[in-house]
Amino acid sequence: TKRKTIELCVREHIRSRGYGPWLTVATSPKGSYREADVLTFLERHLTPLEGKRCWRIMFADVFSAHLTDAVWRLCWHRGYVLIPLGGGVTGVQQTVDLDLNQHVRREYTAAETVELIAMMRSGITVPSMKAEDCVDILHGVMANKALHLAAADS
């Protein structure tokens, strides 16, 4: 399918740029991820429970793709206790939404806008970004340690 082709191209782009294992991508036909995307992400990013490592807490939104038996099992087998957070707790529990994501969105939008305006100035009437270019912008924003440190300090 077209979605898988785009995802494979973007994954190859990430690999070819040497961005590192912290950057992962998923594509979706409807703008929202699914259980398979969550499992792929968790398999890549949750470290196994080995040695003397303590159990960890894994917070997730109450969203159907986060609450499947397979997601619960994967978290448990990797040494993570999954705790779903219901609506209305963002301000208390999900500080990443408040203290990181808004700044990431602002910086990404600013960088993307600069690119789109440059395209219009070069004569492209209705510009659009390639998926790989979007990944490059997001990588640049997410690689900014100051954003993460400021969010952690909030």
Solvent accessible surface area in square Angstrom, and as a share of the most:
residue,aa,sasa,rsa
1,T,132,0.77
2,K,159,0.67
3,R,66,0.24
4,K,94,0.40
5,T,78,0.45
6,I,65,0.33
7,E,6,0.03
8,L,111,0.55
9,C,65,0.39
10,V,3,0.01
11,R,100,0.37
12,E,84,0.38
13,H,28,0.13
14,I,14,0.07
15,R,162,0.59
16,S,70,0.45
17,R,133,0.48
18,G,61,0.59
19,Y,31,0.12
20,G,29,0.28
21,P,97,0.61
22,W,114,0.40
23,L,16,0.08
24,T,43,0.25
25,V,33,0.19
26,A,51,0.39
27,T,25,0.15
28,S,34,0.22
29,P,85,0.54
30,K,164,0.69
31,G,77,0.74
32,S,50,0.32
33,Y,96,0.36
34,R,108,0.39
35,E,61,0.27
36,A,69,0.53
37,D,22,0.11
38,V,15,0.08
39,L,36,0.18
40,T,67,0.39
41,F,97,0.41
42,L,3,0.02
43,E,97,0.43
44,R,129,0.47
45,H,56,0.25
46,L,15,0.07
47,T,68,0.39
48,P,65,0.41
49,L,65,0.32
50,E,118,0.53
51,G,82,0.79
52,K,199,0.84
53,R,50,0.18
54,C,101,0.61
55,W,114,0.40
56,R,105,0.38
57,I,106,0.54
58,M,41,0.18
59,F,97,0.40
60,A,15,0.11
61,D,60,0.31
62,V,87,0.50
63,F,69,0.29
64,S,86,0.56
65,A,7,0.05
66,H,22,0.10
67,L,61,0.30
68,T,37,0.22
69,D,102,0.53
70,A,26,0.20
71,V,2,0.01
72,W,99,0.35
73,R,134,0.49
74,L,27,0.14
75,C,1,0.00
76,W,145,0.51
77,H,135,0.60
78,R,49,0.18
79,G,0,0.00
80,Y,15,0.06
81,V,59,0.34
82,L,10,0.05
83,I,64,0.33
84,P,44,0.27
85,L,19,0.10
86,G,34,0.32
87,G,83,0.80
88,G,81,0.78
89,V,45,0.26
90,T,49,0.29
91,G,53,0.51
92,V,114,0.65
93,Q,86,0.38
94,Q,27,0.12
95,T,69,0.40
96,V,79,0.45
97,D,54,0.28
98,L,74,0.37
99,D,31,0.16
100,L,17,0.08
101,N,54,0.28
102,Q,91,0.40
103,H,57,0.25
104,V,18,0.10
105,R,155,0.56
106,R,131,0.48
107,E,55,0.24
108,Y,41,0.16
109,T,69,0.40
110,A,56,0.43
111,A,39,0.30
112,E,42,0.19
113,T,59,0.34
114,V,100,0.57
115,E,78,0.35
116,L,43,0.22
117,I,65,0.33
118,A,53,0.41
119,M,42,0.19
120,M,95,0.43
121,R,205,0.75
122,S,87,0.56
123,G,61,0.58
124,I,84,0.42
125,T,120,0.70
126,V,128,0.73
127,P,25,0.16
128,S,87,0.56
129,M,31,0.14
130,K,131,0.55
131,A,40,0.31
132,E,42,0.19
133,D,48,0.25
134,C,36,0.22
135,V,19,0.11
136,D,35,0.18
137,I,24,0.12
138,L,66,0.33
139,H,35,0.16
140,G,46,0.45
141,V,12,0.07
142,M,50,0.22
143,A,50,0.39
144,N,54,0.27
145,K,157,0.67
146,A,66,0.51
147,L,17,0.08
148,H,65,0.29
149,L,121,0.60
150,A,61,0.47
151,A,17,0.13
152,A,87,0.67
153,D,125,0.65
154,S,97,0.63
